[in-house]
Amino acid sequence: MQARAIAAGLAEFGIGAADWSAAFDPQAAAVVLRVDTPRGLYALAIPAPGQSFPVRHRGMRIGTLDCRRTYGTADSYTAALFAAFLRDRAALSIPGRDVHHAPQNMA
């Protein structure tokens, strides 16, 4: 259920229902949210309460999100961190958020 709530938050970052799935992963021994990206499939495991959210790519653990599964951690916050994690690995382009405007001399 939490994986679906996080996936709903990913819609803000351009990840639609056709791009994700949620299921139990025996390798991770947890429910995972899988996101299909141009760079392959990424899986966010839903950990035990109090633990960090691990991320897997091609079956290997490649990092964790900078938050823990607690009652105070909003699913939308977890979704934003996961989207940023994917963006930082060039697996996701966030429309309107990847543009860096250079300061212009108005004189």
Secondary structure, DSSP 4 states (H G I P E B T S, - for coil): -HHHHHHHHHGGGT--GGGEEEEEETTTTEEEEEEEETTEEEEEE--STTSEEEEEETTEEEEEEEEE--TTS-HHHHHHHHHHHHHHTTS---TTTS--PPP----
